[in-house]
């Protein structure tokens, strides 16, 4: 706005500038953009770090791939699998998962007495192939199945169409299977891994007047197999457990009375499976004791 001042004979031009009023928010209108840019930059840096360390996680964590492929199982495939990444909990009482022994991550190790401890999958496969070879030498390949499982090596001894392992309704061992157990004992005698032997029947009820049933029969057959192995040279301390399974674990659940369900199984345990076995049934790690006040975990001092 312009005006003229003619006082005192002067002719002066006065210029008046008016400033518009701005709101308080207008003075800081660009501050949020700077903050948002900083936040975006930080997130990009975080994503870059995660992208870089992802391959390292897959290489260093052995259970990572298993958890990705089977999210329902926490890094494990079974009760004797020691790759779980978190401890089990029993009513709030922590139970320490077994540690994987170094022998399971490298080749088989020789012991002072000449025996070997097998742990890696490749070494267990070689041991399985050796058992098939000795079974073939005594014409018993049809009576043997050997598979690598998460707990170690599963050795299944079964009937065939011409030969039964035991006489019907008894624990009397057929000479052919006595020979098979003998050659298997020659292999197992050089292995330091511990064994669990279990006997199985089909679902055909077996009862005698004195109460002898499928449980007794399957247990006696497992014990007879153990005696045959020990008589052929297997050390007695190699067997951790002999169990009776009756017909509760059939190979063919759709046909429980099928003769294929009659068998004796030998489970050769890895070091981690043996450690879990001792933790479940022994006192080498600790015990959970129950009382009226609840459960308490007592760790054994080593």
PyMOL commands that set and color helices and strands:
alter all, ss='L'
color gray80, all
select helices_A, chain A and resi 7-9+24-27+31-60+64-69+102-104+121-137+141-143+175-188+214-231+236-238+253-255+259-261+271-281
alter helices_A, ss='H'
color red, helices_A
select strands_A, chain A and resi 2-5+12-15+88-90+93-95+109-110+116-117+144-149+152-158+195-200+239-244+263-269+286-291+294-299
alter strands_A, ss='S'
color yellow, strands_A
deselect
rebuild
show_as cartoon
